Amino acid sequence: MSTRLEHDLIGDKEISNDCYYGVQTARAMENFHITGVTLSKFPTFIISLAKVKKAAALANFELGLLAEKKKNAICHACDELIAGRYHDQFMVDMIQGGAGTSTNMNANEVIANIGLEFMGFAKGEYKHLHPNNDVNLSQSTNDAYPTALRVALYEKLGELNESMAIIKGAFAKKATEFKDVIKMGRTQLQDAVPMTLEQEFRTYAVMIGEDIERIREAQQLVREMNMGATAIGTGINAHPEYTKLVESKLQEVTGRPFVTAGDLIEATQDTGAYVQISGVLKRVATKMSKICNDLRLLSSGPRTGFNEINLPAMQPGSSIMPGKVNPVIPEVVNQVCYQVIGTDVAITMASEGGQLQLNVFEPLIAYNLFNSINMMKNAFETLATSCVCGITANKERCLELVLNSIGLVTALNPYLGYENSTIVAKEALQSGRSVYDIVLEKGFLEKEQLDEIIKPENMIRPKNYGLSEKHKIKPVV
């Protein structure tokens, strides 16, 4: 294998000529054996790094700081990365020391070597196109890395919203399908009052819809970036006009409304936006996990549980119990949600641990935010396509539970009065008989009246009972 000799602050190091990364990336690969998850596993982040570098090159060229041939080479290399090529050259572990310097240099070296070949030179001939002097011109890790992170998060949050729209749509479609299924609502796992399965599933769609809006709001937080801050926000080594110009170039390259922070020193050290985004992810995970808990309860049994709905049978549920089928899709979504909720603590502590003018723990923040979003996106789409879309209702079972529930008394209360309703409820509990039969037996209502009252459309929405119904209430027996 042919090699080339590269040099850095530490000394000389041989690099395989097959590699587009250079000496600083190679040292990081030796130093950080942490997760085994490299930058290459997060293509959106690599593409975002390339967009940041391209915007910087365009700004530097316009300011007369970068020769046209170098600008063209850098832009060509960035376009290659944006197109999805050379991602296997991003070999640094996602969690690393140095506040992301290894990630930044991995990008600088790969872009430089792709650019060198475009210019007709060999990899490593940095006198023609240098990773630091040219690709990293007017930048620091401390503004390039967090800006790339924000560019990537903007896209990933958009993807998450798309997956949430899919699961919202799945619940809304099922709600329409279940509009005629009357069932028992429950509070504190006890019978409450009747409702429809449509209302139950429509609620899930509404809950998810609310969180889609929260994700959209969180997406706006990452529009503010600190390009031009360089090391700590003072803009040292950058042209006075660079900050404003690179803002417009980044908007041009990304097609997104990124804006420069009002105070670059503040923006370089403040990671509060990531904490808020993580909090929104935690909110989404908490509510989605609650929904999955409900699906598992509603489908429990089938003979000894609620058995109001049937989840699609995805795989055998036991190595010892024939015929058992488990709610594996809601279960896996639950686990994803638990992971996201736990990850929120790590992101919070990484943000809190920042000191003075820079937070060195952004690699941990990036790794966890990307992981959480990717897992949630995959989990929600799986829940929609492999579970919710195939749910069926046990209509007769749902009606049976309503008619046999003590909670039916609540729907009859305006007609029977509280005292009579209490008598019916108590006798039903003690005897095991249905509320329906006891009401007829005691003559509180005629069968036609009772059947009218317990029609689904009469039990699931507000009604003005008026004085006429009150006057019909018979005295306590």
C-alpha positions as CSV (number, residue, x, y, z in Angstrom):
1,M,0.0,0.0,0.0
2,S,1.5,3.4,-1.0
3,T,1.6,6.1,1.6
4,R,2.3,9.8,1.9
5,L,4.0,11.6,4.8
6,E,2.0,14.3,6.5
7,H,3.0,16.6,9.3
8,D,1.3,18.4,12.2
9,L,2.2,19.9,15.6
10,I,2.9,16.5,17.0
11,G,5.1,15.3,14.2
12,D,5.2,13.2,11.0
13,K,2.8,10.4,10.2
14,E,2.3,8.1,7.3
15,I,-1.2,8.2,5.7
16,S,-2.4,5.7,3.1
17,N,-2.8,7.2,-0.3
18,D,-6.2,5.6,-0.4
19,C,-7.4,8.0,2.3
20,Y,-8.8,11.4,1.7
21,Y,-8.4,12.4,5.3
22,G,-5.1,13.5,6.7
23,V,-2.8,13.5,9.7
24,Q,-5.1,15.2,12.2
25,T,-8.0,12.9,11.4
26,A,-5.7,9.9,11.7
27,R,-4.6,11.0,15.2
28,A,-8.2,11.5,16.3
29,M,-9.0,8.0,15.0
30,E,-6.2,6.6,17.3
31,N,-7.3,8.7,20.3
32,F,-11.0,8.3,20.4
33,H,-12.2,4.7,20.6
34,I,-15.4,5.6,22.4
35,T,-18.7,4.7,20.8
36,G,-17.5,3.0,17.6
37,V,-20.0,5.3,15.8
38,T,-18.2,7.5,13.3
39,L,-19.2,10.7,11.6
40,S,-20.0,8.6,8.5
41,K,-23.1,7.3,10.3
42,F,-24.6,10.7,10.2
43,P,-24.7,11.8,6.5
44,T,-26.8,14.9,7.2
45,F,-24.1,16.2,9.5
46,I,-21.4,15.6,6.8
47,I,-23.5,17.4,4.2
48,S,-24.1,20.3,6.6
49,L,-20.3,20.6,7.2
50,A,-19.8,20.7,3.5
51,K,-22.4,23.4,3.1
52,V,-20.8,25.5,5.8
53,K,-17.4,25.1,4.1
54,K,-18.8,26.0,0.7
55,A,-20.5,29.1,2.1
56,A,-17.2,30.2,3.7
57,A,-15.2,29.6,0.5
58,L,-17.7,31.7,-1.5
59,A,-17.5,34.5,1.0
60,N,-13.7,34.4,1.1
61,F,-13.5,34.5,-2.6
62,E,-15.9,37.5,-2.9
63,L,-13.8,39.3,-0.3
64,G,-10.6,38.7,-2.3
65,L,-9.1,36.4,0.3
66,L,-9.3,33.1,-1.7
67,A,-8.1,32.6,-5.3
68,E,-10.7,31.5,-7.8
69,K,-9.1,28.2,-8.6
70,K,-9.0,27.3,-4.9
71,K,-12.6,28.5,-4.4
72,N,-13.7,26.3,-7.3
73,A,-11.8,23.3,-5.9
74,I,-13.3,23.7,-2.5
75,C,-16.8,24.1,-3.9
76,H,-16.3,21.0,-6.1
77,A,-15.3,19.0,-3.1
78,C,-18.2,20.3,-1.0
79,D,-20.6,19.5,-3.8
80,E,-19.3,15.9,-3.9
81,L,-19.9,15.5,-0.2
82,I,-23.4,17.1,-0.5
83,A,-24.1,14.5,-3.2
84,G,-23.3,11.8,-0.8
85,R,-19.9,10.8,-2.0
86,Y,-16.7,10.3,0.1
87,H,-18.7,9.9,3.4
88,D,-16.7,6.8,4.2
89,Q,-13.7,9.1,4.8
90,F,-15.3,10.6,7.9
91,M,-13.8,8.2,10.4
92,V,-13.7,10.2,13.6
93,D,-15.7,9.0,16.6
94,M,-18.8,11.2,17.2
95,I,-17.8,11.6,20.8
96,Q,-14.4,13.2,21.0
97,G,-12.3,15.7,23.0
98,G,-11.4,19.0,21.6
99,A,-14.9,20.6,21.2
100,G,-15.3,19.2,17.7
101,T,-11.8,20.1,16.3
102,S,-11.3,16.5,15.1
103,T,-14.6,16.7,13.2
104,N,-13.7,20.1,11.7
105,M,-10.3,18.9,10.6
106,N,-11.7,15.7,9.2
107,A,-13.9,17.8,7.0
108,N,-11.1,20.2,6.1
109,E,-8.7,17.5,5.1
110,V,-11.2,15.5,3.1
111,I,-12.3,18.6,1.2
112,A,-8.7,19.7,0.6
113,N,-7.7,16.3,-0.8
114,I,-10.8,16.0,-3.0
115,G,-10.0,19.6,-4.2
116,L,-6.4,18.8,-4.9
117,E,-7.3,15.9,-7.2
118,F,-9.8,18.2,-8.9
119,M,-6.9,20.7,-9.5
120,G,-4.7,17.9,-10.8
121,F,-2.5,17.4,-7.8
122,A,-1.9,14.4,-5.5
123,K,-3.4,14.1,-2.1
124,G,-1.3,15.7,0.6
125,E,0.1,18.4,-1.7
126,Y,-1.2,21.0,0.6
127,K,0.9,23.9,-0.7
128,H,-1.7,24.0,-3.5
129,L,-4.8,23.8,-1.3
130,H,-4.4,23.7,2.5
131,P,-6.9,22.3,5.0
132,N,-6.3,25.1,7.5
133,N,-5.1,28.0,5.4
134,D,-7.7,27.6,2.6
135,V,-10.6,25.3,3.6
136,N,-10.7,26.6,7.1
137,L,-10.1,30.3,6.1
138,S,-11.9,32.9,8.3
139,Q,-13.2,30.1,10.5
140,S,-12.6,28.2,13.7
141,T,-13.9,24.9,14.9
142,N,-15.8,27.0,17.4
143,D,-18.1,28.6,14.7
144,A,-17.9,26.1,11.9
145,Y,-18.8,23.0,14.0
146,P,-21.8,24.5,15.8
147,T,-23.1,26.1,12.6
148,A,-22.9,22.7,10.9
149,L,-24.7,21.2,13.8
150,R,-27.5,23.7,13.6
151,V,-27.8,23.2,9.8
152,A,-28.1,19.5,10.3
153,L,-30.5,19.8,13.2
154,Y,-32.8,22.0,11.1
155,E,-33.0,19.3,8.5
156,K,-33.3,16.4,11.0
157,L,-36.1,18.2,12.9
158,G,-37.9,18.6,9.6
159,E,-37.6,14.9,8.9
160,L,-38.9,14.1,12.4
161,N,-42.0,16.3,11.7
162,E,-42.6,14.4,8.5
163,S,-42.6,11.1,10.4
164,M,-44.9,12.6,13.1
165,A,-47.3,13.7,10.3
166,I,-47.4,10.1,9.1
167,I,-48.3,8.7,12.5
168,K,-50.8,11.5,13.1
169,G,-52.5,10.7,9.8
170,A,-52.6,7.0,10.7
171,F,-54.5,7.7,13.9
172,A,-56.8,10.2,12.2
173,K,-57.7,7.7,9.6
174,K,-58.4,5.0,12.2
175,A,-60.5,7.5,14.1
176,T,-62.8,8.0,11.1
177,E,-63.0,4.2,10.7
178,F,-64.0,3.7,14.3
179,K,-66.7,6.5,14.4
180,D,-69.5,4.0,15.3
181,V,-67.7,2.0,17.9
182,I,-69.1,2.9,21.4
183,K,-66.8,1.9,24.3
184,M,-66.1,2.7,27.9
185,G,-63.8,5.5,28.8
186,R,-61.7,5.1,31.8
187,T,-60.0,7.2,34.4
188,Q,-57.4,5.8,36.9
189,L,-57.9,2.5,35.1
190,Q,-61.5,2.4,36.4
191,D,-64.7,2.7,34.4
192,A,-65.7,6.3,33.7
193,V,-68.2,7.2,31.1
194,P,-69.0,6.0,27.5
195,M,-67.2,7.4,24.5
196,T,-66.4,6.2,21.0
197,L,-63.2,4.6,19.8
198,E,-63.2,7.5,17.2
199,Q,-62.9,10.0,20.0
200,E,-60.1,8.0,21.6
201,F,-58.0,7.7,18.4
202,R,-58.8,11.3,17.3
203,T,-57.3,12.4,20.6
204,Y,-54.0,10.7,19.8
205,A,-53.9,12.5,16.4
206,V,-54.5,15.8,18.2
207,M,-51.8,15.1,20.7
208,I,-49.3,14.4,18.0
209,G,-50.4,17.4,16.0
210,E,-49.7,19.7,19.0
211,D,-46.2,18.3,19.2
212,I,-45.6,18.8,15.5
213,E,-46.1,22.5,16.2
214,R,-43.6,22.3,19.1
215,I,-41.0,20.7,16.8
216,R,-41.6,23.5,14.3
217,E,-40.9,26.0,17.0
218,A,-37.8,24.2,18.1
219,Q,-36.6,24.2,14.5
220,Q,-36.6,28.0,14.5
221,L,-34.2,28.0,17.4
222,V,-31.3,26.6,15.3
223,R,-31.7,29.2,12.6
224,E,-29.4,31.5,14.6
225,M,-25.7,30.7,14.0
226,N,-22.3,32.1,14.9
227,M,-20.3,32.0,11.7
228,G,-17.7,34.8,11.8
229,A,-17.2,34.3,15.6
230,T,-14.0,32.4,15.0
231,A,-12.4,31.4,18.3
232,I,-14.6,33.0,21.0
233,G,-16.9,35.4,19.2
234,T,-14.6,38.4,18.7
235,G,-14.1,37.6,15.0
236,I,-10.3,37.5,15.2
237,N,-8.7,36.5,11.8
238,A,-11.9,37.2,9.9
239,H,-12.5,40.1,7.5
240,P,-14.8,42.8,8.9
241,E,-17.3,42.1,6.1
242,Y,-17.1,38.3,6.4
243,T,-19.8,37.7,9.0
244,K,-22.6,39.4,7.0
245,L,-21.4,37.9,3.7
246,V,-21.1,34.3,4.9
247,E,-24.6,34.6,6.3
248,S,-26.0,35.3,2.9
249,K,-23.8,32.6,1.3
250,L,-25.0,30.0,3.8
251,Q,-28.6,31.0,3.1
252,E,-27.8,30.6,-0.6
253,V,-26.1,27.2,-0.2
254,T,-28.7,25.7,2.2
255,G,-31.8,27.4,1.0
256,R,-32.7,27.9,4.6
257,P,-33.2,31.1,6.6
258,F,-30.1,31.0,8.8
259,V,-29.2,34.3,10.5
260,T,-26.2,35.6,12.4
261,A,-26.6,35.9,16.1
262,G,-26.8,39.4,17.5
263,D,-23.9,38.8,19.9
264,L,-21.3,36.3,18.7
265,I,-19.6,35.9,22.0
266,E,-22.9,34.9,23.6
267,A,-23.7,32.6,20.7
268,T,-20.4,30.8,20.8
269,Q,-20.8,29.7,24.4
270,D,-24.6,29.5,24.8
271,T,-26.0,26.0,24.1
272,G,-29.4,26.7,25.6
273,A,-31.1,26.0,22.2
274,Y,-30.0,22.4,22.3
275,V,-31.4,22.0,25.8
276,Q,-34.7,23.3,24.7
277,I,-34.8,21.1,21.6
278,S,-33.9,18.1,23.8
279,G,-36.8,19.1,26.1
280,V,-39.2,19.2,23.2
281,L,-37.9,15.7,22.1
282,K,-38.5,14.5,25.6
283,R,-42.1,15.9,25.5
284,V,-42.8,14.1,22.2
285,A,-41.3,10.9,23.6
286,T,-43.3,11.1,26.8
287,K,-46.6,11.5,25.0
288,M,-45.9,8.9,22.4
289,S,-44.9,6.4,25.0
290,K,-48.2,7.1,26.8
291,I,-50.1,6.4,23.5
292,C,-48.2,3.1,23.1
293,N,-49.1,2.2,26.7
294,D,-52.8,2.8,25.8
295,L,-52.5,0.6,22.7
296,R,-51.0,-2.2,24.7
297,L,-53.8,-1.9,27.4
298,L,-56.6,-1.7,24.9
299,S,-55.4,-4.8,23.0
300,S,-54.6,-6.7,26.2
301,G,-55.9,-10.3,26.6
302,P,-57.3,-11.3,24.3
303,R,-59.5,-13.4,26.6
304,T,-58.6,-11.9,30.0
305,G,-57.8,-8.3,29.1
306,F,-59.6,-5.3,27.6
307,N,-59.6,-6.8,24.1
308,E,-61.2,-3.7,22.6
309,I,-58.8,-3.5,19.7
310,N,-56.6,-5.9,17.8
311,L,-53.0,-5.0,16.9
312,P,-51.6,-6.6,13.8
313,A,-49.9,-9.9,14.6
314,M,-46.2,-9.2,13.6
315,Q,-44.4,-12.3,15.0
316,P,-44.9,-15.2,17.4
317,G,-44.8,-13.9,21.0
318,S,-43.3,-16.8,22.9
319,S,-40.8,-19.6,22.7
320,I,-42.9,-21.7,25.1
321,M,-46.5,-20.5,24.9
322,P,-48.1,-21.5,21.5
323,G,-50.5,-18.9,20.1
324,K,-49.2,-16.0,22.1
325,V,-48.8,-12.7,20.1
326,N,-47.2,-9.7,21.8
327,P,-47.6,-6.0,21.1
328,V,-44.0,-5.8,19.9
329,I,-44.3,-2.6,17.9
330,P,-45.6,-0.4,20.7
331,E,-43.1,-2.1,23.0
332,V,-40.1,-1.1,20.8
333,V,-41.5,2.5,20.5
334,N,-41.8,2.6,24.3
335,Q,-38.1,1.7,24.6
336,V,-37.1,4.4,22.1
337,C,-39.0,6.9,24.1
338,Y,-37.3,5.8,27.3
339,Q,-33.9,6.3,25.6
340,V,-34.8,9.7,24.4
341,I,-36.0,10.8,27.9
342,G,-32.8,9.5,29.5
343,T,-30.7,11.2,26.8
344,D,-32.2,14.5,27.8
345,V,-30.2,14.4,31.0
346,A,-26.9,13.9,29.2
347,I,-27.6,16.8,26.9
348,T,-28.6,19.0,29.9
349,M,-25.4,18.1,31.8
350,A,-23.2,18.7,28.7
351,S,-24.7,22.1,28.2
352,E,-24.3,23.0,31.9
353,G,-20.7,21.8,31.9
354,G,-19.6,24.5,29.4
355,Q,-17.1,26.9,30.9
356,L,-16.3,30.5,30.0
357,Q,-16.2,31.3,26.3
358,L,-16.8,27.8,24.8
359,N,-18.8,24.6,25.5
360,V,-16.4,21.8,24.8
361,F,-19.1,19.1,25.1
362,E,-21.0,19.9,21.9
363,P,-19.9,16.5,20.4
364,L,-21.9,14.7,23.1
365,I,-24.9,17.0,22.4
366,A,-24.6,16.4,18.7
367,Y,-24.4,12.7,19.0
368,N,-27.3,12.4,21.4
369,L,-29.6,14.8,19.5
370,F,-28.9,13.0,16.2
371,N,-29.4,9.6,17.8
372,S,-32.7,10.6,19.4
373,I,-34.1,12.2,16.3
374,N,-33.1,9.2,14.1
375,M,-34.6,6.7,16.5
376,M,-37.8,8.6,17.0
377,K,-38.2,9.0,13.2
378,N,-37.7,5.3,12.6
379,A,-39.9,4.3,15.5
380,F,-42.8,6.6,14.6
381,E,-42.9,5.4,11.0
382,T,-42.7,1.8,12.2
383,L,-45.6,2.4,14.6
384,A,-47.7,3.9,11.8
385,T,-47.1,1.3,9.1
386,S,-46.6,-1.8,11.2
387,C,-49.2,-1.2,13.9
388,V,-51.7,1.6,13.7
389,C,-52.7,1.2,10.1
390,G,-53.6,-2.4,10.8
391,I,-55.6,-2.0,14.0
392,T,-59.1,-3.4,14.0
393,A,-61.9,-2.8,16.6
394,N,-63.8,-5.5,18.5
395,K,-67.1,-3.6,18.2
396,E,-69.3,-6.1,20.1
397,R,-66.8,-6.5,22.9
398,C,-66.7,-2.7,23.3
399,L,-70.5,-2.5,23.5
400,E,-70.6,-5.4,25.9
401,L,-68.3,-3.6,28.3
402,V,-70.4,-0.4,28.1
403,L,-73.6,-2.2,28.9
404,N,-72.1,-4.2,31.7
405,S,-70.2,-1.3,33.2
406,I,-71.1,0.5,36.4
407,G,-70.0,3.6,34.5
408,L,-73.2,3.5,32.5
409,V,-74.9,4.9,35.6
410,T,-73.2,8.2,35.0
411,A,-75.0,8.6,31.6
412,L,-78.3,7.8,33.3
413,N,-77.8,10.2,36.2
414,P,-79.6,13.1,34.6
415,Y,-82.7,10.9,34.2
416,L,-82.6,8.8,37.4
417,G,-81.1,11.4,39.8
418,Y,-78.1,10.9,42.0
419,E,-79.8,8.8,44.7
420,N,-81.4,6.3,42.3
421,S,-78.2,6.1,40.3
422,T,-76.3,5.2,43.5
423,I,-78.8,2.5,44.3
424,V,-78.4,1.0,40.8
425,A,-74.6,1.2,40.9
426,K,-74.4,-0.4,44.4
427,E,-76.7,-3.3,43.4
428,A,-74.9,-3.8,40.1
429,L,-71.6,-4.1,42.0
430,Q,-72.9,-6.5,44.6
431,S,-74.9,-8.7,42.2
432,G,-72.8,-8.6,39.1
433,R,-75.9,-7.9,37.1
434,S,-75.9,-5.2,34.4
435,V,-77.0,-1.6,35.1
436,Y,-79.4,-1.9,32.1
437,D,-81.3,-4.8,33.6
438,I,-81.5,-3.3,37.1
439,V,-82.9,0.0,35.8
440,L,-85.6,-1.8,33.9
441,E,-86.4,-4.1,36.8
442,K,-86.9,-1.2,39.2
443,G,-89.0,0.6,36.7
444,F,-86.9,3.7,36.7
445,L,-87.2,3.9,32.9
446,E,-89.1,2.3,30.1
447,K,-87.1,0.1,27.7
448,E,-87.7,2.5,24.9
449,Q,-86.4,5.4,27.0
450,L,-83.4,3.5,28.2
451,D,-82.5,2.3,24.7
452,E,-82.7,5.9,23.4
453,I,-80.5,7.3,26.2
454,I,-77.8,4.8,25.7
455,K,-77.6,5.3,22.0
456,P,-73.9,6.2,21.3
457,E,-74.8,9.6,19.9
458,N,-76.7,10.5,23.1
459,M,-73.8,9.5,25.5
460,I,-70.7,11.0,23.9
461,R,-71.4,14.7,23.8
462,P,-73.0,17.5,25.9
463,K,-76.8,17.6,26.0
464,N,-79.2,20.1,27.4
465,Y,-81.5,18.0,29.6
466,G,-83.7,20.8,30.7
467,L,-86.4,20.7,33.4
468,S,-88.6,18.2,31.6
469,E,-86.1,15.4,32.2
470,K,-85.6,16.5,35.8
471,H,-89.3,16.3,36.5
472,K,-89.4,12.7,35.2
473,I,-87.0,11.5,37.9
474,K,-88.8,9.0,40.1
475,P,-88.4,9.2,43.9
476,V,-85.9,6.9,45.6
477,V,-87.2,3.4,46.0
